[in-house]
């Protein structure tokens, strides 16, 4: 489970152009859209502001509660376009069928096993309209990056940046990673140290996160096994071909 307030502080409004890309896909299909792992609404709210109906599904009620708090500040027309759903992406069952389902910001990697991954994809397939599409993104496993977190370097704390707060204080973020290269899992610990404007430490929080990681052949095989007829994989939200170990994998699959 994420800490909703901290999540909003440390997560960029757009990650490598993802917000614009997903909003564009939503406008192209005309809605309604189902977003898996909607969280506090970083993508959801933009889609609704563009005039598209969107179902925001997440397993964490606290994240969705923060989304609803944000919705309260929007005009009624925007609020009416958002349907909040507490649900597990592996088991959800909705009456609606969608021309587009999305899983932004590496949400799909919360499915830790192949069984989980296929269960999620089959739920997605079941909820798509004929010729519907599933769009999602995941990080490409960088062997160079992983090499910096193995052996004596596994689990070593590293600073990942300082983030200013609206009250004049700041937040220092650090993380420690361990890779299981057999099961293709990464275990991360994220530490957040919050300082007041005068530099006094006011709170320290620790968030433990486990994600799967997938290579392009894994993704293609899983989608094919789940019944998708076509798979397109790019190396970024600008549509460029996948070429670099550090590229973001952006996937579109159709029924």
Secondary structure, DSSP 8 states (H G I E B T S, - for coil): ---HHHHHHHS-SSSTTHHHHHHHHHHHH-S-EEEET-TTSTTHHHHHHTT--EEEEES-HHHHHHHHHHHTTS-HHHHHTEEEEE--TTT---S--EEEEEE-TTGGGG--SHHHHHHHHHHHHHHEEEEEEEEEEEE---HHHHHTTSGGGTT--EEEEEEE-TTS-EEEEEEEEEEETTTTEEEEEEEEEEE-TTS-EEEEEEEEEEEE---HHHHHHHHHHTT-SEEEEESSTT-----STT-EEEEEEE-
